[in-house]
Amino acid sequence: MIKLFFIFIQLTILVIIGSLIIDYSFPVSITFDEIIIFTSTSFLIFSVILIIFFVILVLRISFFFKYRIFKFGLSRQKNNYEKGYHAFTQGMIALTNKDYKKAIQENKKVSYYIKDKSLNLLLKSETLKVEKKFVELEKVYEEMLKNENTKILGLKGLMKQNLYAQDYHHAFIYGEKLFNLNHQIDKIYDTLVKIISKTNNWHKLIQINEKAFQFRLIDKETYSINKSIALYEISIIKKQSALKDSINLIEKALKLREYFPPYVGHYVELLIENNNLLKAKKYLYKSWRHFPHPDYRSLIKLLSIKMKVSYSWLADYITSNTRSLPQSKILMAESLIDKQKWTEAKNHLSSLLEHKPSREVCLLMSIIETGETNDPQKINAWVSRSNFGEPNNVWICRFSNISEEKWASVSKEGYFNSLVWKKPASLTEPTSSGIESNIIKYINN
């Protein structure tokens, strides 16, 4: 009712305006060269209004048809997308059911209905992956790199492809690009570290480590350990060509991972090679006090030779503040055995014989008996007893549980920073220090 009222008001206003135009109309003449046209103001006004109305009508009609055409195209595009997404869903289901023929058919439908290649490439890559057509799959991944929507998937796929082919150089190239594009990708940092451990590109480990710590992907401890490993490995490489640089690098590594035995061993070896014997002596003293690791014994013996002092004298100095520790007693006994002071060596081991002695202590006692009495029965008794003695700590891979004689950044099975210092699971596993093997050789000789 209100709408009709407004229409009535509008028509009334138009009639009033039209009446006024007619009532107040006056003649007008328009001259074009020699042609004179006579008309009136009312005619001119109504002509202009008519032209405006015609233009508006034409525009409305054109807009109507354009809208219809646009709506038809939009509806068709929507239907195509629905069909394409349905085909994609059916293709993924077919892949799950290992129906590769149907998956290929659905992939063609996706390509036909959806002009955006993202879904098509994704379904195609999954199909080729299941079919193990790696050459074609690599081409699809390379095609993905050209599309912003699938670039990350392409890089990830190419990285995995090269890892599978053991082409670690190219795997790292794609992995690093992936890391720079999106560092939040699950386990990308760990993957890059594993690749670096295969290629020994330790400078890259330092770079990736810095970025990972900056992005808060790793904690301070992981950052320090991984950087120290990179510095340690570079120091080993520099040892032959630049000894001073090698020493500086291992000193930086020790600041990040203080008194870590493998680093200490390498550092002391470098100091001895550089003839910094006094510094090597002091650092061994500090290291032994902090952690009396059995691997230091061979270094102490080497240093004693370089310093031209007796092994027992240097061992006495190193253990001066740790005499009560079992490792100190073993070191003193071994150094005294070296001088064939059998009774003194036995005295140092006596407190370790009260309870179940370790395998190493038993073998040292067999050497003492060899030198002191040369009684085969006593010697064999200690050797036999060693088979039941508590084993020493060894470097054991926490993933494979396989022991190794020396620590390494990468275990023999290829695991990065996986070796830990602990007792073997069984008494039959070999010890890592190398001391026992030397003892057995000494007995046999």
Secondary structure, 3 states (H helix, E strand, C coil): CHHHHHHHHHHHHHHHHHHHHHHCCCEEEEEECCEEEEEEHHHHHHHHHHHHHHHHHHHHHHHHHHHHHHHHHHHHHHHHHHHHHHHHHHHHHHHHCCCHHHHHHHHHHHHHHCCCHHHHHHHHHHHHHHHCCHHHHHHHHHHHCCCCCCHHHHHHHHHHHHHHCCCHHHHHHHHHHHHHHCCCCCCHHHHHHHHHHHHCCHHHHHHHHHHHHHCCCCCHHHHHHHHHHHHHHHHHHHCCCCHHHHHHHHHHHHHHCCCCHHHHHHHHHHHHHCCCHHHHHHHHHHHHHHCCCCCHHHHHHHHHHHHCCCHHHHHHHHCCCCCCCHHHHHHHHHHHHHCCCHHHHHHHHHHHHCCCCEHHHHHHHHHHHHHHCCCHHHHHHHHHHHCCCECCCEEEECCCCCEECCCCCECCCCCECCEEEECCCCCCCCCCCCHHHHHHHHHHC
